[in-house]
Amino acid sequence: MSQSGRVQLSRLRGFVYALGQIALAIFGANVAFLMLVGPWPRILRPNEGMSPVELERAGRQVASAEREERRLGQDGTEAQSRPLTVVVAGLSTAREDLSSAQLDTALCHASRVRNFGRSGGSFRQFEYLLQPLAHSRLNPAFLMLGVHPAWLSGHARRPVEVVGFDDLRRAPDTRRLWVAKRLVAQALWLRDTRESVHDVLTNALLELRWSVAEHFGLTVGSLFGDVDGDTSQPFLYHAARAPKAFLDAQLQGWTDAGWFTASLYGTSTANAQALRALLATAQHMSTHTIVLLMPESSELRRLVPTVARTALMAVLGSEPDISIIDLQASMPDSLFHDYAHLNAAGRAAFTTIVAGELSRRMGCGRTGADSP
């Protein structure tokens, strides 16, 4: 190696070393700052996860549906004889409780149904995950939104009680384990906050991509990949009843999320505003917007404060041209897989009920399933 090459390599090593030292110093200062003053600024504390990963899954699902609809349109036959009439949107209960294949055959008109249920637990998450569908070129006559009153509460994380290493040293033996747990909680908060900041930046870049796509008239597939994926509806819950450990964890998760705290509900909260935005988007996407109150077990209905349903109905009542199908208490507990999702038998029974409600709104009375 020449003398000049050695000099350049030496400079490069020095630069890498200096960069590593700076990064280590920033990391150490950040951890020390966290230990001294706790999580800051508060805006970084995520109230609920707006996961770009889940959004990408939603986008790919919509892109696959768009691709399939284009194929049907090119073929002409099925697109004309069985147009896309109903789109179901929601979170996990819409995905698990309504069979689009069963609705296809049960509705009175020769129509097709697509289900775009995702995963989440608040109206902010619902509005966020509806973006790919809202930007798509799917134009159903009926858009049905599966919702729950508890989604108005959002997710409320417990605040982190700040402790330092000095607290661990000075704590009596009976409290050292508690202090150590608080230190671990702070470390986990630091990790989660970094993930949250990453998600915020990713979502900001995605908003820019949405704007570019709209300006140039691009499809959802151009954002998430023009995929030729499986558009069949996946069901995760098949067993008649979930194990007790799963049920206990489910209730604990909802407790931590604030679903059972009456003070978190209202008509002017962030989730209420998200619901209004969601309804406005839905009305822009379709001719008829239907809000479907999804079925809940008697235990879940007992635990969620009555103010949740009152607030939901107040928001829905203030929106014009919204049709409501209230089936919240329509299914017996024996047809639930857990406290919110139906099992296979429940899904079949509930889909039949919804098919009847939809057929009446389509102006064709009773379905074949309703006939004697």
N, C-alpha and C positions, 0 to 999 in steps of 0.2 A: 504493500500500500504506500502511496506517495505521502510526502510530508503534509501536503495540503489536505489530503484525505483524512489523515490522522487528526489534523486540527479541526476539521469540520465534524468528525465523529466525536471528538472531545467536547466541542461546543454543544452538540446534540445531547450528549449524556448530561452535561451540566444543566441544559434547559429542562430535560425530563426530571432531573433530580430536584431542581428548584420548583417545578410545577407540582411534584409530589409533596414537597414540604409545605407548599401553600395550601394544597388540598387537605393535608393532615391538620394544619393549623386551623383551617376553617371548620373542619369537622370537630376538633377538640373544643374550639370556642363555642360552637353551636350546642354541643352536649353540656358544656359548663353553664351556658346561658339558660338552657332548659332546667338544669338542676337548681339554679339560683332563683329564677322568676317563674318557672313553669311554662306551660304551653302559651305561646304568643306569636303573632296576633291571633285573637279569637276567631277571626274570619277563616283561619285555616282549619279550625276544628270542623270536620265534616259532619253535617247533620244527617245526611243519608248519601249512600253511594250512587253516584252517577257514573256507572262503569262504562268506559268506551268499549270494553270487551263485549259486554252484553249488547251494546248499541251496534257493534259490528255484526254480531249474530243476527240481530233484527234486520240490519241492512242487507245481509246476504239472503235472508229468507225472502225479503221483499224483491230483491233483484232476481232471485230464482223465479218468483211468481210472475214478475214482469216479462221475463224471457219466455216463460211458458204461455202467457197470454198473447205475446207477439206471434208465437208459433200457431196458436189456435186461430188468431186473426188472419194469418197468411193462408191457413188451410180453408178458413171461411165457414165450413159446415157447422162445427160445434159452437164456434163463437156466435153464430147467428141463431142457432136453434136453442142453445143453452148459454145465454150471456152471464157474465159475472154479476150477480145481483146483490149478494150479501157478503160483506166483510165483517168478521168478528175481530175486535181489538180489545186487548186487556192485558192482564198479567197472568200469573200462573193458574188461577182458577178458571179464567176463560180458556186457557190452553187445555186444562185437564177435564173440565166439566162439560164442554160442548164438542161434539163430534161433527166436523164439517162434512165427512162422508155420509153420516146419517141424515144430516140436514139436507144434503143434496137430493136424497131420495124421498124425504118426507115432505118437503115444501110443495105447495100445490102447483106452482108454476114450474116449467122446465127451466130451472135456474141453477147456477153454481154458487158454491159458498167457499170462502177461504178464511182460515183462522190464523191470526197473527198474534196469539197470546205469547207473552214473554215472561220474565221473572222480576218481581219487585214487591213493594208494599206501601206505596204512597202515590198521590196524584202527581207530584213532581217527577217521580220516576216514570210514571205512565206517560206524561207529556213528553218527557225526554226520549223515551223509547218509541214514541209514535212518529218521530221525525222522519225516518225513512219512508214510512207509509204516506205521510203528509206530502213528501217531495216526489212521490211516485206518480206514474201515469195510470194507476188503477182508479177507475171512477165508478164505484158501485152505486146502485140506486139506494141501498140501505147500508148504513154503517152502524153496527151495534157495539156499544162500549160496555164491557162487563166491569162493574165497580163494586166496592165495599165502603160503607160509611167510615170504617176505621182508617182508611187511607187519608182522611183529612188530618190525622194527627202527625203524620210524618214519623221520622225516626229521631228520638231524643237520646243522645249518648250521655252516659253519666260523666260528670266532670271529674277530672283527675286531681286528686288531692296531692299537692306538691310536697315532696320531701327531698332531703339531700343526703349525701354520704355521711355528713356530720351527725344527722339524726340517727343514722344506723349505728354509729359509734357510741352515741350517748344514750341510746334507748336501753331500757332495762331488758333483761332476758325475755320477759313475757311479751314484749312488744317488738322484738327484733324481727321476728318472722313477718309481722304485719308491715313494718317499714320496708323490709326487703321486697315484699309483694308490691308495695307502692312504687319502689324504684323500677321494678320490672314493668309495671303498668305505664310509667313514664317513658321507658324505653320503647314499649309497644306503641305508645302514642306518637313518639317520634317517627317510628317506621310508618305508621298509618298516615301521618301527616305528609310525609314525603310521597307516599302513594297518592294521596289526595291532590297534592300540588301537581303531580304528574298528570292525573286525570283532568285537572282544570286546564292545564296547558294543552293537552290532547284535544279536549272539547273545544277550546278556543280556536285551534287550528282547523277542527272539523267545521266550525261555523264559517270560517273563511272559505273552506271547500264548498259548503252549501251555497254560499253567495256566488262563487265562480260557476258552479254547476247551473244555478238558476239563470245567471246572465247568459250563458252559452247554450241553454236548453239541453243540458246533458241529463242522462238517466241516473237512477240510483245505482245501477250497475257500474257506472263510471267512477263512483265513489268507493264502493265496496267490492268491486270486481264483478264483471258480467258473468256470473257463475251459472253453471248448468247443474244446480244441486237438486237434492231431494226435497220436494215441496209437500210431501206427506206429513200429516200431523203426528208428532211424537207424543206418546203418553208415558209419564214417568211413574204414575201410581196405578197399580193393578190389584194389589191385595185388598181383601175385604176390609181389613183394619190394620193400621200401622202399629208397631210395637210401642209399649208404654214409654220407653225411654225417648222415642221420637216425639211422642205426644207431649211429654213433659218439657222437652227442649223447645218445642214449638211454642208452647205457652210462655216459657221463660223469655224466648226471643221477642215475642210480641209485648211482654211486660217491659222489657228493656227498651223497646221501640216507642213506648209511650201510648200504646193503643188503649190501655185501660185507665188512663189518666184524664179525667174530665176537663181539667184546665187547659189541655193542649188543643181543644177543639174550638172552632168558631167559624164565622163567615168571612173574616178578613185576614186569615192566616196565609202563610206562603202556599200551603197546599190548597186552600180555597181559591186563591188566585190562579194556581196552576190548573185547577178544575175548570175555571171559567175560560182560560186560554185553550184548554183541551176541547171544550165544547165548541168554541169559535172555530178552531181548526177543523173539527169533525163536520160542522155545518158547511164549511167551505169545500170539503172533500166529497160530499154526497148530497143527494136530494133529500133523504130522510135520515135523521139522526135518532137513534134509540139508545137510551140508557137502561141497561139491564142490571138490576140489583141481584148479585150472585147469591146462591144459597149458602147459608152458614149453619153450623151445628147449634143446638140449643145452648151449649156451654159457651160458645163464642158470643152469641147474641146476649147472653146473661152478663158476660164480663165487660163487653164494650159499653161505655156509658151511653145513656139514651140521647145525650146532647149530640153525639156523633151523627145519629140518623136525623135528628132535628136540623142540624147545620147542613147536612147534605141535601135534604129536601128543600131547605130555604134557598140554597144556591141554585139547585135545579129549577125551582119554581120561578126564579127571577130571569131565567133564560127562555126566550120565545122559541117556538117551533121544536121543542124537545119532547119526544115521546118516552114515557117511563114504563118499564115492565118490572114490577116489584115482586121478585120471587125469593126474597131473602129468607123467608120462613117456609118455603115450599117443600122441603125434603126432610124425611125423618132421619134421625141420627144413625139408624142402621145402614143407610146408604152412603155414609161418609167414610173415606179412607182415614182422614184425620179430622181436625176441628174445622177445616175450611175446604178441603178438596174431596170431591166425590170419588167413590170407587167405581169399578167398571159397570156394575148394575145401576148405580146412581147416575152415571153419565148417560146411559141409554134412556133412563126414565126422564131425566131432566131435559135432554135434547128433544125428546118427543113433546114435552110441554112447551119448550121454546119454539119448536116448529109450528105448533098450533097458534101461538101468539103472533109469530111472524106472518103466517098465512092470513090471519084476520086483518093484519095491517096492509097486506098486499091486496086486500079486497076480494079474496076468493074463499072466505068462510072456513069450513072445516077441512082438515087434511085427511088423507087416506087413513092415517094412523088414528084419527079421531072417529072415523066412521065405524058403525057397528059391524 
